[in-house]
Amino acid sequence: MIYVGIDVASEKHDVCIMSNEGEIYGKKFQIQNTKDEYKKLLSKINEAKKFFKDSNVRIGIESTGVYSSTILNYLSSFEQTEVIFINPILTNMFQLSQSVHYAKTDVIDAEGICNYLQDKQKKLLTYTPPSYQSLQLKSLYREMIKLNKLITQEKNRLTGLIHVVFPEFLKIFPKINGKGVYSLLNEYPLPSSYKGKHLDTVYEFAYNHFKGHIDKSKIEQLFSYAKNSIGISNSSDKILIKQSSSLITIYEEQKKELIDEMVKIIKEHYPKILTIPGVGANTAAGIIGEVGQISNFHNADSLLAYAGLNPLVYQSGKYEAKHTRISKKGSSYLRNALTMVARVIVRSDKTFNQYYTKKRNEGKGYNTAICHVRKKLVRVIYSILKNNIEYKSINN
C-alpha cells in the first residue's frame, strides 16, 4: 500500500507520498488548486507506484470545508485509489501523541496524514462521494436556512418601525406576516397614506392581495386608527417601510423557489424518508443533504457523532460525571433539521410519543427529552437509509 497525505489549503496543497514501510518518495511537494496540478499529482503517484512496485494507493485528505471539496471529488473517481476523508482534529491528536514537541507546519502535516493512514488502516472507511441530488439538497437547504435568518431579521426591523410610525396597525395585524400585510405596508406605509383615499379602493386592494381572506371591518378600523394615530413619522420612514416590506416579499419568493425544488428532488429520489412522521420535504432535504452517502458511516453511532449528538463522557479515577452534554461538534444544519422533526414526531407517532413521555416521567426537561428523541430518530434514519426501507417496516 502507498500512502498519500494531502494538507489542504485555499490555493495550494502540500503533499507527501510514503511507502508501506514508511519510506518517503522523493521530496514533499506542493500543488496548486487547479486541474493541471491535480494531473501533476496523479503523475507523481504513478511514479511512486512503479518505484515501490505497489499499485494500491490510499489518499488521506483532511476535512477543511469548501477548500477540500474539489480535490476530494477529483481523486475519488479513480480506480485502485482509496480516498479517506479525515477530521483534522484526529490527525492533530495523533501527531501530538507521537511527539511532545510537535511543530505544526503544512509539510509536517502532510507527512502526519500518511502516518495516520498507516496506523489506522483497519479502522478507516473509504470515502464515497455524495450523489448529485444530495449535493443539490445540501446547497438548497443551507440557503433556505440563511434566508430564514434574513427574513426574521427584516421582520423584526419592520415591526420596530411600525411600533414607532403606526403602532395602531399592530392592533389589526399583531404579526407582521404574510404577503397581504407586506403589500398593504408597501402601498400605504404611513397613517397619512390613507388620507384622501376612498375606503372601497383600499379594501379592494387588500382583498386582492389577501386573496379574499380579509374583512372590510378591518380596513374600516385601519382608516379610523390612521386618522388618530399617535405614531411619529416622516418621509424617510415611508421609504424604509416600503423597502423593508418589499425585501421580505423578495426573500419569501426566493424561499418558495428553494422549497419547490427540494420537494421535487426528495419525492423523486428519497421518498422513503418521507414515511417518517414529522419529516417533510424541507427537513428531509436537511437530513439527506448533510448525511450524503450513508455508506460513509460505520454505524448509527458514527452518524450520531456527525450530528454532534454523541455525549461528552468525563471520567477520572473514581469520578464519573453523571450529567453530560452532547458534543455539538457535528453538523449544526443536521441538528437543526432533526430538532424540527423531533418536535413534531412526539405528537404524531405513538412509538416516539411513548419514548418522549418516558423521558419526561424520569424527570427530564422538555429540551433534554427532545434531545433523546433526536438520538432515537438518528438510529431510525440510519436504518431507513442503510436498508432502503420505509418507517413502518421498522415498527413491524
C-alpha positions as CSV (number, residue, x, y, z in Angstrom):
1,M,0.0,0.0,0.0
2,I,1.2,3.5,-0.9
3,Y,0.0,6.4,1.3
4,V,-0.5,9.9,0.1
5,G,-1.1,12.7,2.7
6,I,-2.5,15.9,1.4
7,D,-2.7,19.0,3.6
8,V,-5.4,21.2,2.0
9,A,-5.4,25.0,1.9
10,S,-7.4,27.5,-0.2
11,E,-4.9,28.0,-3.0
12,K,-2.2,25.2,-2.6
13,H,-2.0,21.7,-1.1
14,D,1.1,20.1,0.5
15,V,1.7,16.5,-0.5
16,C,3.7,13.6,1.0
17,I,3.9,10.2,-0.6
18,M,5.1,7.3,1.6
19,S,5.6,3.5,1.2
20,N,4.1,0.9,3.4
21,E,7.5,0.7,5.2
22,G,7.5,4.4,6.0
23,E,9.9,5.5,3.2
24,I,9.1,8.9,1.7
25,Y,9.1,9.0,-2.1
26,G,11.3,11.9,-3.3
27,K,10.6,15.2,-1.7
28,K,7.4,16.5,-0.3
29,F,5.9,19.0,-2.7
30,Q,3.1,21.4,-3.3
31,I,0.4,21.6,-6.0
32,Q,-1.9,24.5,-6.8
33,N,-5.6,24.2,-6.7
34,T,-6.0,23.6,-10.5
35,K,-6.9,20.7,-12.7
36,D,-3.4,20.7,-14.3
37,E,-1.8,20.5,-10.9
38,Y,-4.2,17.6,-9.9
39,K,-2.9,15.8,-13.0
40,K,0.7,16.5,-11.8
41,L,-0.2,14.9,-8.5
42,L,-1.6,11.8,-10.3
43,S,1.6,11.6,-12.3
44,K,3.7,11.6,-9.1
45,I,1.5,8.9,-7.6
46,N,2.0,6.7,-10.7
47,E,5.8,7.2,-10.5
48,A,5.7,6.2,-6.8
49,K,3.7,3.0,-7.8
50,K,6.4,2.0,-10.2
51,F,9.2,2.9,-7.7
52,F,7.7,0.9,-4.8
53,K,6.2,-1.8,-7.1
54,D,2.8,-1.4,-5.5
55,S,-0.4,-0.5,-7.3
56,N,-2.6,0.1,-4.3
57,V,-3.0,3.7,-3.1
58,R,-4.6,5.2,-0.1
59,I,-5.0,9.0,-0.1
60,G,-5.8,11.0,3.1
61,I,-7.4,14.4,2.8
62,E,-8.3,16.5,5.8
63,S,-11.8,18.0,6.0
64,T,-11.3,21.7,5.6
65,G,-14.8,22.9,4.4
66,V,-15.1,24.1,0.9
67,Y,-11.3,24.0,0.2
68,S,-11.2,20.2,0.2
69,S,-14.3,19.6,-1.9
70,T,-12.8,19.9,-5.4
71,I,-9.7,17.7,-4.9
72,L,-11.7,15.2,-2.9
73,N,-14.2,14.8,-5.7
74,Y,-11.5,14.6,-8.4
75,L,-9.4,11.9,-6.7
76,S,-12.5,9.8,-5.6
77,S,-13.2,9.0,-9.3
78,F,-10.1,6.9,-9.9
79,E,-10.0,3.1,-9.5
80,Q,-7.5,1.3,-7.2
81,T,-7.4,4.5,-5.2
82,E,-8.9,4.7,-1.7
83,V,-9.7,8.2,-0.6
84,I,-10.1,8.8,3.2
85,F,-11.7,12.0,4.4
86,I,-10.3,12.8,7.8
87,N,-11.3,15.0,10.6
88,P,-8.2,17.3,11.2
89,I,-8.7,17.1,14.9
90,L,-7.9,13.3,14.7
91,T,-4.7,13.9,12.8
92,N,-3.5,16.6,15.1
93,M,-4.2,14.5,18.2
94,F,-2.3,11.6,16.5
95,Q,0.7,13.7,15.8
96,L,0.8,15.1,19.3
97,S,0.7,11.6,20.6
98,Q,3.8,10.8,18.5
99,S,5.8,13.7,19.7
100,V,5.5,16.1,22.7
101,H,7.5,18.7,20.7
102,Y,5.2,18.6,17.6
103,A,5.8,21.6,15.4
104,K,2.9,22.2,13.2
105,T,3.7,23.1,9.5
106,D,1.9,22.2,6.3
107,V,4.7,19.9,5.2
108,I,4.8,18.1,8.5
109,D,1.0,17.8,8.5
110,A,1.1,16.1,5.1
111,E,3.6,13.5,6.4
112,G,1.5,13.2,9.6
113,I,-1.5,12.3,7.5
114,C,0.5,9.5,5.8
115,N,1.5,8.2,9.3
116,Y,-2.1,8.4,10.4
117,L,-3.4,6.4,7.4
118,Q,-0.8,3.7,8.1
119,D,-1.5,3.5,11.8
120,K,-5.3,3.4,11.4
121,Q,-5.5,1.4,8.2
122,K,-8.0,-1.1,9.5
123,K,-10.3,1.5,11.1
124,L,-10.9,3.9,8.2
125,L,-13.7,3.9,5.7
126,T,-13.1,4.7,2.0
127,Y,-14.9,8.0,1.1
128,T,-17.9,7.7,-1.2
129,P,-18.7,10.9,-3.0
130,P,-22.2,12.2,-2.3
131,S,-24.8,11.9,-5.1
132,Y,-25.6,14.8,-7.3
133,Q,-29.0,15.0,-5.7
134,S,-27.7,15.1,-2.1
135,L,-25.3,17.9,-3.0
136,Q,-28.2,19.8,-4.5
137,L,-30.2,19.3,-1.3
138,K,-27.4,20.4,0.9
139,S,-27.0,23.7,-1.0
140,L,-30.7,24.4,-1.2
141,Y,-31.3,23.6,2.5
142,R,-28.4,25.7,3.7
143,E,-29.6,28.6,1.5
144,M,-33.1,28.3,2.9
145,I,-31.7,28.5,6.5
146,K,-29.8,31.6,5.6
147,L,-33.0,33.1,4.0
148,N,-35.0,32.3,7.2
149,K,-32.5,34.2,9.3
150,L,-32.6,37.2,6.9
151,I,-36.5,37.1,6.9
152,T,-36.6,37.0,10.7
153,Q,-34.1,40.0,11.0
154,E,-36.0,42.0,8.4
155,K,-39.4,41.3,10.1
156,N,-38.0,42.4,13.4
157,R,-36.8,45.6,11.8
158,L,-40.1,46.3,10.1
159,T,-42.1,45.6,13.3
160,G,-39.8,48.0,15.1
161,L,-40.5,50.7,12.5
162,I,-44.3,50.1,12.7
163,H,-44.2,50.4,16.5
164,V,-42.9,54.0,16.1
165,V,-44.7,55.1,12.8
166,F,-48.1,53.4,13.1
167,P,-48.5,51.4,16.3
168,E,-52.2,51.0,15.9
169,F,-51.6,48.9,12.8
170,L,-50.4,46.1,15.1
171,K,-53.9,46.1,16.8
172,I,-55.3,44.8,13.5
173,F,-52.3,42.8,12.3
174,P,-50.5,41.7,15.6
175,K,-48.0,39.7,13.5
176,I,-46.2,41.4,10.6
177,N,-46.5,38.3,8.4
178,G,-48.0,37.3,5.0
179,K,-47.9,38.7,1.5
180,G,-51.1,40.7,2.1
181,V,-49.6,42.6,5.1
182,Y,-46.4,43.3,3.2
183,S,-48.3,44.6,0.2
184,L,-50.5,46.8,2.4
185,L,-47.5,48.3,4.1
186,N,-45.7,48.8,0.8
187,E,-48.8,50.7,-0.7
188,Y,-49.8,52.5,2.5
189,P,-46.7,52.7,4.7
190,L,-47.8,55.7,6.9
191,P,-51.0,56.8,8.6
192,S,-51.0,59.8,6.3
193,S,-51.0,57.4,3.3
194,Y,-54.8,56.8,3.9
195,K,-55.6,60.5,3.8
196,G,-57.8,61.3,0.8
197,K,-58.2,57.6,-0.1
198,H,-61.6,56.0,-0.6
199,L,-62.4,53.1,1.8
200,D,-63.6,50.9,-1.1
201,T,-60.4,51.5,-3.0
202,V,-58.2,50.4,-0.1
203,Y,-60.5,47.4,0.6
204,E,-60.3,46.2,-3.0
205,F,-56.5,46.4,-2.9
206,A,-56.4,44.5,0.4
207,Y,-59.0,41.9,-0.8
208,N,-56.9,41.1,-3.9
209,H,-53.6,40.8,-2.0
210,F,-55.1,38.8,0.9
211,K,-56.8,36.6,-1.7
212,G,-60.2,37.4,-0.3
213,H,-59.2,36.5,3.3
214,I,-59.9,39.8,5.0
215,D,-63.0,41.5,6.4
216,K,-63.9,45.0,5.3
217,S,-64.3,45.9,9.0
218,K,-60.6,45.6,9.4
219,I,-60.0,48.2,6.7
220,E,-62.6,50.4,8.3
221,Q,-60.7,50.1,11.6
222,L,-57.5,50.9,9.8
223,F,-58.9,54.1,8.5
224,S,-60.1,55.1,11.9
225,Y,-56.7,54.4,13.5
226,A,-54.9,56.3,10.8
227,K,-56.9,59.5,11.5
228,N,-56.0,59.5,15.2
229,S,-52.6,57.7,15.2
230,I,-50.1,58.6,17.8
231,G,-47.2,57.5,15.5
232,I,-44.2,59.6,14.7
233,S,-43.3,59.6,11.0
234,N,-41.5,61.4,8.2
235,S,-40.7,60.9,4.6
236,S,-37.7,58.7,5.4
237,D,-39.8,56.3,7.3
238,K,-42.0,55.9,4.3
239,I,-39.0,54.8,2.2
240,L,-37.7,52.4,5.0
241,I,-41.1,50.7,5.4
242,K,-41.6,50.3,1.6
243,Q,-38.1,48.9,1.2
244,S,-38.3,46.5,4.2
245,S,-41.7,45.1,3.2
246,S,-40.6,44.7,-0.5
247,L,-37.4,43.0,0.7
248,I,-39.3,40.5,2.8
249,T,-41.5,39.7,-0.1
250,I,-38.5,39.0,-2.3
251,Y,-36.9,36.8,0.4
252,E,-40.2,34.8,0.7
253,E,-40.4,34.3,-3.0
254,Q,-36.8,33.1,-3.1
255,K,-37.5,30.7,-0.2
256,K,-40.6,29.3,-2.0
257,E,-38.5,28.6,-5.1
258,L,-35.9,26.7,-3.0
259,I,-38.6,24.7,-1.3
260,D,-40.3,23.8,-4.6
261,E,-37.0,22.4,-5.9
262,M,-36.3,20.5,-2.7
263,V,-39.8,18.9,-2.8
264,K,-39.2,17.8,-6.3
265,I,-35.9,16.1,-5.6
266,I,-37.0,14.4,-2.3
267,K,-40.2,13.0,-3.8
268,E,-38.3,11.6,-6.9
269,H,-35.1,10.3,-5.3
270,Y,-35.7,9.8,-1.5
271,P,-39.4,9.1,-0.9
272,K,-38.8,6.5,1.8
273,I,-37.5,9.1,4.3
274,L,-40.9,10.9,4.0
275,T,-42.5,7.9,5.6
276,I,-41.1,9.0,8.9
277,P,-43.9,11.0,10.7
278,G,-42.9,14.7,11.0
279,V,-40.4,14.6,8.1
280,G,-41.4,17.0,5.3
281,A,-39.5,17.9,2.2
282,N,-37.7,20.7,4.0
283,T,-36.4,18.7,6.9
284,A,-35.7,15.7,4.6
285,A,-33.6,17.9,2.4
286,G,-31.6,19.0,5.5
287,I,-31.1,15.4,6.6
288,I,-30.2,13.9,3.2
289,G,-28.1,16.9,2.2
290,E,-26.0,16.8,5.3
291,V,-25.7,13.0,5.6
292,G,-24.8,12.4,1.9
293,Q,-23.9,8.8,1.4
294,I,-24.9,6.6,4.3
295,S,-22.1,4.2,3.4
296,N,-19.6,6.8,4.8
297,F,-20.8,5.9,8.3
298,H,-19.7,2.7,10.1
299,N,-22.9,2.6,12.1
300,A,-25.7,4.7,13.7
301,D,-23.3,5.8,16.5
302,S,-20.9,7.4,13.9
303,L,-23.9,9.2,12.4
304,L,-24.8,10.4,15.9
305,A,-21.3,11.8,16.3
306,Y,-21.5,13.5,12.9
307,A,-24.7,15.2,14.1
308,G,-22.9,16.3,17.3
309,L,-25.4,14.3,19.4
310,N,-22.9,12.0,21.0
311,P,-22.4,12.5,24.8
312,L,-19.3,14.1,26.1
313,V,-18.1,11.4,28.6
314,Y,-16.0,12.7,31.5
315,Q,-14.3,10.2,33.9
316,S,-11.2,10.4,36.0
317,G,-10.2,7.8,38.6
318,K,-13.3,7.0,40.7
319,Y,-15.2,10.1,39.5
320,E,-17.6,9.7,36.6
321,A,-19.8,12.6,35.6
322,K,-23.5,11.6,35.7
323,H,-24.8,14.5,33.7
324,T,-23.1,15.1,30.4
325,R,-23.9,17.3,27.5
326,I,-23.9,16.4,23.8
327,S,-20.7,17.3,21.9
328,K,-22.3,19.7,19.3
329,K,-19.2,19.1,17.2
330,G,-21.0,17.9,14.2
331,S,-23.3,19.5,11.5
332,S,-25.4,22.2,13.1
333,Y,-27.6,22.1,10.0
334,L,-28.4,18.4,10.6
335,R,-29.2,19.0,14.2
336,N,-31.5,21.9,13.2
337,A,-33.4,19.5,10.9
338,L,-33.6,16.7,13.5
339,T,-34.9,19.1,16.1
340,M,-37.7,20.3,13.9
341,V,-38.7,16.6,13.2
342,A,-38.4,15.6,16.8
343,R,-40.8,18.3,18.0
344,V,-43.4,17.0,15.5
345,I,-42.9,13.3,15.8
346,V,-43.5,13.2,19.5
347,R,-47.1,14.4,18.8
348,S,-47.7,12.3,15.6
349,D,-46.2,8.9,16.3
350,K,-47.1,6.5,19.1
351,T,-43.7,4.9,19.5
352,F,-41.9,8.3,19.8
353,N,-44.6,9.7,22.0
354,Q,-44.2,6.9,24.5
355,Y,-40.4,7.3,24.4
356,Y,-40.7,11.1,25.0
357,T,-43.3,10.6,27.8
358,K,-41.0,8.0,29.5
359,K,-38.1,10.6,29.5
360,R,-40.4,13.3,30.8
361,N,-41.6,10.9,33.6
362,E,-37.9,10.3,34.5
363,G,-37.7,14.0,35.4
364,K,-36.0,15.3,32.3
365,G,-36.9,18.7,31.0
366,Y,-38.5,19.3,27.5
367,N,-35.2,20.1,25.7
368,T,-33.4,17.2,27.3
369,A,-36.3,14.8,26.3
370,I,-36.3,16.2,22.8
371,C,-32.5,15.6,22.6
372,H,-33.1,11.9,23.5
373,V,-35.8,11.8,20.8
374,R,-33.3,13.2,18.3
375,K,-30.9,10.4,19.1
376,K,-33.6,7.7,18.6
377,L,-34.6,9.5,15.4
378,V,-31.0,9.3,14.1
379,R,-31.0,5.5,14.6
380,V,-34.3,5.2,12.6
381,I,-32.9,7.4,9.8
382,Y,-29.7,5.3,9.6
383,S,-31.8,2.1,9.3
384,I,-34.0,3.6,6.6
385,L,-31.2,4.9,4.5
386,K,-28.9,1.9,5.0
387,N,-31.6,-0.7,4.2
388,N,-33.7,1.3,1.8
389,I,-36.9,0.6,3.8
390,E,-39.9,2.6,4.9
391,Y,-40.5,3.7,8.5
392,K,-43.5,1.3,9.0
393,S,-41.1,-1.6,8.2
394,I,-39.0,-0.8,11.3
395,N,-42.0,-0.9,13.7
396,N,-43.5,-4.2,12.2
